[in-house]
């Protein structure tokens, strides 16, 4: 049986909507979902975002595929 998607991508999709609370008020948020069509920017067909926020809800750092 041929796999159509990497196992790691399924794990990423499973993290969608999860928020982890860290020490000193920091928190991490995961967003990952399927898009209607893959593109050069989103070759696997999954839009994703991983962000770290401080206790004031300010985004400290983020990783995503929103930009080429």
N, C-alpha and C positions, 0 to 999 in steps of 0.2 A: 504494500500500500504506500503510495507516494504522499508525503506531507506537502501541503500547499502553503504552509506558513511556518516560520521558525518558532520553536517552542518558547523562546524568550519573548517574542511578540505577544503571545497569549498571556504570559505573566505580566507584561506591561499593561495590557488591556484589563487584567484583573485588578490592577492597582488604581484604576480610574475612580476618582472621588475620595480616595483615602487621604486622611490628614494625620500626620504623626506629630504629637506634642513632644518637645524636647526640653532640656533644662533652660532655666532663665527666661522662659517665655517664648523661646523660638519654636517654630513649627514648620513642617515640610508638607507640601501639597502636591499630589499627583493628579494629572489629567491625561487621559489617553483614550481615544475613540477612533473607530473606523470612519473614513471619509467615503464619499460616494464613488470617487475615482482616484486611482493612484496618479501621481504626476512626477515630474523631475524633482520637485521640492519634497514630495511625500511618496517616495518610490514603493514603500511597503503598504501604503494605503492607510496608515495610522498617523493621526495628528497627536502630538504629545507635548506636555509641559511638566517640568519638575521645578518647583520654586521653594526657596527658603525665605521665611519671613521672620521679622523680629517681634518683640512683645508689643510693639506699637502697630502691628500689622503691615509694616513697610516691607516691600519685597527687597531682600538683600542680594539675592542672586537667583538666576533662573536659566534653565536649559530648555530649548524647544526647537521645533522645526518650522517655525513661522517665517523665518528668513533664510534665503539661500546662502 
